[in-house]
Every structure is written in C-alpha cells, then in structure tokens.
Amino acid sequence: MASETVYILQTYVAGRGKALKAEQQVGCKTAEEARRKAERLAPLRLGVVAFAATADTELGDYDENPVILFKSGQLPHPFSEL
C-alpha cells in the first residue's frame, strides 16, 4: 500500500435549481500549482477549492480530511465547513 500526496483542483458551476454541479477534478503536480490555478479560476466559477489529500491511488482510497490550499465562492459540504 503506497500512499502519496495528491493535489486536486475542484470547480463548481450552477446545476439545477440552487444546486452546485461539480466539474471534472484536475490533478496538479504541486500544492503551488493547485493554488495558482484555483486563484485564476475563482472569478469564473461559482465555487473553487484546491486541496491536498493522502491517497493510495492503486486502491482509490483517499484521506477523509483533506488539507485546504485555497477556497472561494459557494462550496458543498464538507468544503463549506473547512
């Protein structure tokens, strides 16, 4: 079981009604890259979050407590509470 830190950028747009719709996640090589991309997309999306998580990518097992690198706008649970 090889754990590694993954850096992910997740953006949200308007869904049906007042719901948020997640766009496809973007993997980044570094925390700085994830944060920069999130800052650049923040004015263009309803919500943006960049986070780091420990994961076993072979098993698809991700840490339940991600480290938030950047967040902006409207976000769903659990990101809205972190």
Buried (B, 14 or more C-beta within 10 A) or exposed (E): EEEEEBBBBBBBEEEEEEEBEEBEEBEBEEBEBBBBBBEEBBEEBBBBBBBBBBBEEEEEEBBEEBBEBBBBBBBBEEBEEE
